[in-house]
């Protein structure tokens, strides 16, 4: 299978972080309880994880009372299928808190590629000292720490005060570095009455609790708890699929999984193919009127303009950029404005302070001219050749991991290209969107569909310029429809990731006009 055939959509890892947060916030006290706190000597719970009604993994939580602290561990493992490839993703979260529920420290280890990313945080004096590490390379940052943030034990203490009386509502603040490093996440909780819900084939009367994570696109998790208020089920709809976590025995949780397919089901069909020489294309995008989500405002870029026609529909015109103008920009035209500073720095995904990234950037540009357009073209060509293992079994690797493994698909191409561009002095960021799938094993010549894809933008001559290493396009064609801008920095992850949720599995696309 060629690189062109590897266009794909992955369920963002943020979805699993959100669901883990929601489960941690599931109430465990049937009524407001002023009694003395009973600390957990050792509590262990296991859960089955399902996607599209197929078991895809497991989760377990462990709580221990250790001297004057409460230690909590939340471990999640699941598998997804993309064609013949399988992607394994794990999240291992550990918290230390005082007996009164004050956050002390945490460690999160997330593996979405071949090398884990580890976050270690220590809270002291109203500050969070966060260390991010991968493959022995570490970065450290200090952030203000909101005093209202609570980890798992502190959230449980808060919930004991609130109880499970129907109609009870309250807000909780938590922290998840894989979603946001520089501040809290806010969850609004509402307690409902009892209702019957299917639990692994058996209907049971359980209390319903809804938890809404206040993101740019709010995400609501439905949870059901038993008479002892222990969580039994948590469910969330991310557009492409419904994710379900259900309490089970350890043996049931560890039973073999059947990784669900998340590749072909995300294709967006259209009625005709866009010719290779197209210079401008206008599309109509639509979400079903009966859906709970409206069509979000799509980004305005140098290539595209968006016009809304209703809450669920809009048109977007995408045109090729004029590279004769882009090539005339020289290094002296670089924009020094503060707005571009975030797109020049190192981050967890684009770890440009890794010596290997710096060496690769120098190597890629050894024969390139000094003009920014020449640099961008040389870097794009280098990344396309350098990523030699073009497989679908990588979740979402950082640039430094791709530099070491030389493996991945469009996200790994985009991340490495953006990192090398920043290392070479070009502001860079990512773009998530859809693009026409080239003819091949997945798409007959006469058929046409768009697949979810990721590429890169670099800032040249006062504008953001699209370049695509995975599809070998320095001059991107007008089938590149940007749905979300991805800064790929540690801050602002939420905006770029959650804006895609309403579109996954729902987006309808129509070609209105093509100019050649």
CORCORGI-V721803 format. One record per run of one state. SS is the DSSP state (A for helix, B for strand, O for the rest). FROM is the first residue (numbers start at 1). LEN is the number of residues. If there is no record, write none. Layout:
{{SS FROM LEN} {SS FROM LEN}}
This chain:
{{O 1 2} {A 3 4} {O 7 6} {A 13 12} {O 25 17} {B 42 10} {O 52 2} {B 54 13} {O 67 2} {B 69 14} {O 83 2} {B 85 14} {O 99 4} {B 103 9} {O 112 5} {B 117 8} {O 125 2} {B 127 8} {O 135 2} {B 137 8} {O 145 4} {B 149 1} {O 150 2} {A 152 11} {O 163 6} {B 169 8} {O 177 3} {B 180 20} {O 200 2} {B 202 12} {O 214 5} {B 219 7} {O 226 5} {B 231 7} {O 238 4} {B 242 7} {O 249 1} {A 250 4} {O 254 7} {B 261 1} {O 262 2} {A 264 3} {O 267 1} {B 268 2} {O 270 10} {B 280 7} {O 287 17} {B 304 7} {O 311 2} {B 313 7} {O 320 3} {A 323 4} {O 327 4} {A 331 3} {O 334 4} {A 338 6} {O 344 11} {A 355 10} {O 365 7} {A 372 15} {O 387 2} {B 389 1} {O 390 9} {A 399 7} {O 406 1} {B 407 1} {O 408 2} {A 410 14} {O 424 4} {B 428 9} {O 437 3} {B 440 1} {O 441 2} {B 443 1} {O 444 5} {B 449 12} {O 461 2} {B 463 6} {O 469 4} {B 473 1} {O 474 7} {B 481 6} {O 487 6} {A 493 6} {O 499 9} {B 508 8} {O 516 1}}
